Amino acid sequence: MRVSQNEKVQTVITTYEVTPGTYLDLLEELRNSFEEFIRKQDGFIAGAVHTNDAQTRIANYTQWQSREQFLNVLRSDEMRRMNRKFSDLSKGFEPVLYEVHASFEAG
C-alpha cells in the first residue's frame, strides 16, 4: 500500500484494545467489514489491518479521498451497526483523523 501525502486525502487510524479471547473475533469482523462494505464506499482509497504479537491491540489504517466522504461512511447506518459490533468485541476503540506530513519508501 502506498501512503498518499496529498493534503486533500483523509487518513484515519483506528486502534482497538482487545483480549486474546476476542482478538480473532474482532479481526474477522474487521476483515468482513472491509471486504463487504468499507472498500466499496465512495472515496475509499486503501486500508490495512495491523495486529500486535500479544493479541491485545489491533489497528486499522485507511485513506479516503476526502474528509467528507469518510464522515459520510462513518455516519451511515451500516457503519454504525458495525461499530456497535466492534465495541462489543473490544475494551474500546478510537478512530483518529490524521494528515500525512511525510511518507517514505524503500530505495
Summary of the structure (lengths in Angstrom):
residues: 107
radius of gyration: 13.9
end to end distance: 15.6
largest distance: 43.1
contacts: 284
relative contact order: 0.29
helix: 38%
strand: 29%
